[in-house]
């Protein structure tokens, strides 16, 4: 098993291939990662053999399946995998559909696809997509026809949620919308990354933060068996006469969201349901104490996932082939205040 490249009380970095993770079976609670994009550019310090530099998209997907087979091995049966994957264009301007190629390949390999999240990116990368138009050509000053291509600017990526079985841990209360409603499958509240990070494809810290909050317990997990502590909640329901009507008829089967919680319309009453957290309890009977959950990023890069996990009081493991990026990751992690474990 490979020795750590760098280690703190909270985070461990490894310099190795993600297809050979130096971790024990079923030892990780949550995985948040963004694989290298296919055919866009080489990643620093990786050479020609790194994932993303394959000759074909089929070979690229096959290599990612191998990585996620290793992820499957180290992920607990109650764990969750979040994979942010970008698309690419092939020969002739053909959009390759990389995200769904990967999602379907992982389904075929045994993963359960639970959700396809759209990451709405208002601050997307600029693209030259003007179409056909006459433009003034200097120095002659004449207008020349430019036959450029046009399509809509790419402003989203897919974040896929995978699990090994339906007994996976989840905490919807931790990521509810401000309205009190359950989080939707279009995420528009991911802030852009601030500061200068010399890695063109790093995702904002808000992205792994939401994934980690929803898939690990803020109270930690059992020191013995690793089972997550679960939230203890109390519901408060207030029933009133319904005040909504519809041209489509009775709303008895409809569900809406209000600023105070979920609103359920019955035949004669309107029920407002609020949830209050009283604390956390272990979900097992070990009675052996509590430790932080473990978050893994097999394509760690400059350790954005680890930074988010560290801020949230979780432990993190990052793996990457580039020593240059790992050195940048160390600098970032050393600048983050260690939480109280």
N, C-alpha and C positions, 0 to 999 in steps of 0.2 A: 504494500500500500504506500502511495506517494506521501512524502513528508510535506507539511504545510509550507507554503511560500512565505506566509506572514500570518501571525495569529495575535489576537487580543482576547480578553476575557469574554468578548461577545461575538467577534467575527473571525472566521478562518478563510484564508485565500489559498487556492491550490493552482499551481502551474501545470496543467495537464489537459488531455483531450477529454471532452465531455462524454465520449463513448466508452470511457473507462473511469468512472467516478470512484474516488478513493473513500467510499462510504459504506457503512453496513446496510444490509437489507432492512427495509421498512423503518428507517431511522429519521426521516424528514416529514414534517407536518404539512408544509406548503412549498410549492415551487412557482416562482414568478420569473419569466425569462422572455427575451426577445432574440430569436436566432438571427445570425447574419443574413442580410437580404441576398437574394440570388442574383449574381451577375452584375452588380452595381459597381463595386470597387473592392479592392483588396483591403483587408484589415491590417493595421500596423503590427509588424513583428510576427505575422503568422505564416508568411511564405505562400507558395502556390497550392499547398495541400489543404488549406483551411476550408471549412464548409462555407459555401457561397461562391466558390471559384470553379465549380464543376462544369463539365462540357455541356450538360443538358439539365433541364429542370427535373427530369425524372430521376437522374442520379442525385441531384440535390435533395429531393424529397426522400429518397431511399436512405441517404446519410442521416437526415433528421429523424427518420423512423428509428434508426439505430441508437441515436442519442436518447430518444424518449423511451426506448426499451430499457436503457439504464436508469432513466428517471423513474420508470414504473417499478423497477427493482428496489430503489432506495426510498420511494414514497410509501408512507404508511397506508394501510387499507382505508383509513378514514381521512386521508389527505386529499389535497386539491392541487391540480396543475393549472396555472394561468399562462398562456402563450400568446404574446403579441407578435403578429407576423405581418410584414409588409409585402406588397405585390411588386411585380417587375414586368417590363415589356421585353418581348423577344424580337426575333427577326421580323421585319415588315411592319413594325409598330403594333404587334399583336399582344394584348394584355394576357398574361399567362395564367391568371387565376391561382397564384401560388397559395394564398391562405386556405382556400377550400380544397385544393389538392392535398395539402397537409392534413387538414381536418378529416377528410375522408380516409386518407391513408392510416391515420392513427385510430380511427374507428375500426377499420379492417384489422388492425393489429391488437385490438382488445380494449382500447380506451372507450369510456362512455363520454360522449360530447353533451354537456349539460346546458351550455349557453354560448351564443355567438354575440359578443358585445361589439358595438360600433364605437370606436374612439373618435369622436368628432373633434377635428383639429382646426380651430378657427385661424390659427397662425401657421398655415401650411407653407411648404416650400414653393417659391415662385417658379413658374414654368412658362416657356415661350410657346404660346398657343393662340396666336393672333388670327390664323386662317388666311384667306386670300385678301390681299389689299394692295393698292398702289402706294408706294412710299417714295418720298423725295430722295434722290441719289445725289450725293455730293461728290465732286465739286460741280458736276454738270447742272445740277438743279432740276433735272427732269424727274418726273414720277415714273417709277419702274414697278411692274407687277411682281409681287412676291407671293408665291403659292405655298404659304405655310400651312401646317396642319392645325386643326382645332379639335378640342374635346374639352370636357369640363375638367377643371383643376382638381387633382387628387387632394382631398381634405379629410380622409378617414383611414383608419387601419382597423383590422379585426383583432379582438382579444378573445381567444377561445378558452372556455372553462372545461377542463377534463377531470374526470374522477375514475377511480378503479371500481367502485361499487356504490350503491345507493345509501350506504351507511356513512357517508362522508360528513365531516364537521362543517357547520356554517353558522354565522352570526349575522343575520339580517339587520338587527338593531344597530350594529356598529356602523353601518353604511347607509342608513335611511336618508331619504331626501329631506330637505328642510320642511317640507309640507307634512312630514310624518309618514309619507307613502313609501312602499318598498322601492328600492333602487330599480330603475328601468334599464333596458338593454342598450340604450344610447347614452354614452357618457360624455357630457359636454362641460363638466366641472373639473377638468384636469388642467391645472395651471401650467403655463409654459415654464420651462426650466430657466432659472435666472443664473447669471454668472457665465464664465467662459470655461467650457470643458472641452479639451482637445480630442473629441471623439464624436464624429459627425452623427452617429445614430443613437446616442444615448436617449432614453425616454425620460420624461419628467418624473420627479420623485412622487408626485401624486398618484401616478398609475400603480406602481407596486404598493403604495400605501393603502389604496382601496382594496386591492386583492388580499393583502396581508390581514387587514382589519376584518374582512368578511370570512376568512378561512382559517384564522387562528384565534385563540382566546386571549383577550387582554389580561386575564387573570392567570394565564400560564397553563401548564399541564402537569399531570401526575409524574413525580420523580421516579416512580416505579415502572408503570406500564406505558406512560406517555400520553394517556387519554386526556383530552382537553377538559378544562373546567367550563361548565355551562352557566349561562346567565339565569339568574332567578328573577322572574318578572311578576308583576301584578297588573291585571287588566282593570280598567275603570270604564264602565259602560253607562252612557246616559241615553235614555230613550225619549224621543219626542215624536210628535205627529209629523208625518212626511210633509215637506214643503216643496217638493219637486214633482212636476208632471211632465209628460212627454207626449208629443203628437203621435209617437209610436205605441202609446199605451202604458200599461203598468210597468213600474220600475222595480218590481219585487225581486228580480234576479240580477239587478244591476249592482255594481260596486264602484264607489267613487272615493276620492281622497279629499280630506279637508285639512285645514291648518292645524287641527288638533288630533288627527289620527285617521283611521279608516272609517268611512261612513258606509253603512250597509242599510239598504232600503228594504223593509219588510212590507207585508200587505197593509199594515196599519201603523207601523212605527218606523222612525228613523233612528238608528243606533250609532252613536259616536263612540269609537273604541280607542282608548289611549293606553299606552304601555309604559309602566314605570319599572326601572331596574332596581331591585333591592340588594343585589350582590351577586356572588358567583359561588357555585358548589362543584366539587369533583363529580365527574360522570362515571367514575369507577368506585370500587370498594377497597382500594389498596391502602389508603390512609398512610401514605409515605411522604407527604410533603409536596411542594410545587416547584417547578422549574420553568423557564421560558420555552416557548415553542421554537422549532428550528425551521428556518426559511432557506431554500436553496435557489441559486441561479446558476445553471450549468453553462451559460454564456455570459459570464459576469461582467466583462468589459471593465468600466471604471467604477463598478460596484454601486450603482444607483439603488439596486434592490437591497443590498446590505446596509446602505446608509438609511434607507427608509425603515428597514427592520430594526436597526440599532436605535433610531429615534423612538420607535414604538415599544421598545423593551423586549424585543425578540432576539434570539440568536440567529446568525446568518452564516452561510457557506457560499462562497463564490468560486467558480472554476473558469479559467481562461487560458488560451494558448499564447497570448501575448504578454511578455514580461513588461513591455512598455506600459500597457494598460494597467497591469497589476501594480506597477510602481505608482501610477497616478491614483489608483484606488487606495493605496496605503495613505497617501497624502490627504485624500478626502476623508477617510475614516478617522485618521488621527485628529482631524479638526472638529469631529462631532463629539460632543460631551457624552460620556458613557452613562447609560441609565442605571438606576438602582435595580439590581436583579433580585 
